[in-house]
């Protein structure tokens, strides 16, 4: 194995592992090194299509930051939660019904050989592999069946950074407690602590970093200031409460994305945070939709379940009223399915349910999952979506189900993109789209807003510049020496 492995561990979920790993991928790539990301197991409903299937979005972006082609070995195991106690298991890009049926702890030994093989192959082909852990390595209830933190660190002989979110408070206790719960051999792999999301005067941290080093032997190698607008989507959950319109504009478009419990692929909305004149918000109640110009129903990992949640919140009535008043509504993937008349599930994939009835469509769930890149051209559109007429866009599909016009309601809608990729109602204000990635496509952004978001490449370079400025001199080079 010729590569060095640098691993980012965290004291908690949300500490900043994905963000920091992405920054490290670009920083090392800018040193002229061949770099690949790796995360053994990711639990997320944010996924991207790559050669061979699907991987977590975080590893997809990390690969792009590393200037590498994203592939399934970079995230060999992906868990996609469908309910609180059930996840779909994707192994090396493909859904595995056998692994999905296994209990959590019974799965580890079955999948470890494939995980180790994928990691070893990446190590053999690259100069540096940047590895991301999951949650905390000190979750002692899971340590015996761990396949994503300490077992990976040992296997790769990784030089590890432990990052904590100091904005939450208790950061030094989090760092010390995590170190204290690690087995002694794994403590030796820690090369530095990282304080993330710091606000204030860094001089006030003293003497805590020195005292922590005296207790653990591990130095604090970086204090990273709070940075709301770094440009990357968060890996899990609705990504923040700090969305705002940008720039000096005379008109703001208010876009409300409905935040269903099983929302998926929410990272595709990140560009809207950076488009001048767009105010992005997340809606969980009817009150959150008041004043919205556009309502967006995003993808869902459990469409029928999220429909039931919509109705329980009264959001179905609020969305229907918005559409009846001529307001713009967009459904993406699972959101498209929700907008139709009915969900039909003959194979027990997702569940039967009546739809919202805003598009004259019926979706039948099929056993096989559609996972592919697609490029297509919109037809002639009406209403608020007319700007997309004849615009070509590229994106990706990840869904079960095939959607078609209801045979008795064909006059109430029309196909808006070939092969059933998009549909529009007769009035023109409701659009359903199977393609993810509309707002990541430069042509679509320009057509809709007359503007462009910063490129991903510029975002990655900004991340690399940020850690270059805030890590102690020599630390990043020292991790691969």
Secondary structure, 3 states (H helix, E strand, C coil): CCCEEEEEEECCCCCCHHHHHHHHHHHHHCCCCCEEEECCEEECCCEEEEECEEEEHHHHHHHHHCCCCCEHHHHCEEEEEEECCEEEEEECCEECHHHHHCCHHHHHHHHHHHHHHHHHHHHHHCCEEEEECCCCCCCCCCHHHCCCCHHHHHHHCCEEEEEEEHHHCCHHHHHHHHHHHCCHHHHCCEEEEEEEEECCCHHHHCCHHHHHHHHHCCCEEEEEECCCCCCCCCCCCCCCCCCCCECCCCCCEEEEEECCCCEECHHHHHHHHHCECEEEEEECCHHHHCCCCEEEECEECCHHHHHHHHHHHCHHHHHHHHHHCCCEEEEECHHHHHHCCEEECCCCCCCCEECCCCCCEEEEEEEEEEEEEEEEEECCCCHHHHHHCCCEEEEEEEEEEEEEECCCCHHHEEEEEHHHCEEEECCCCEEEECCECHHHCHHHHHHHHCCCCCCHHHHHHHHHHHHHHHECCCHHHHCCC
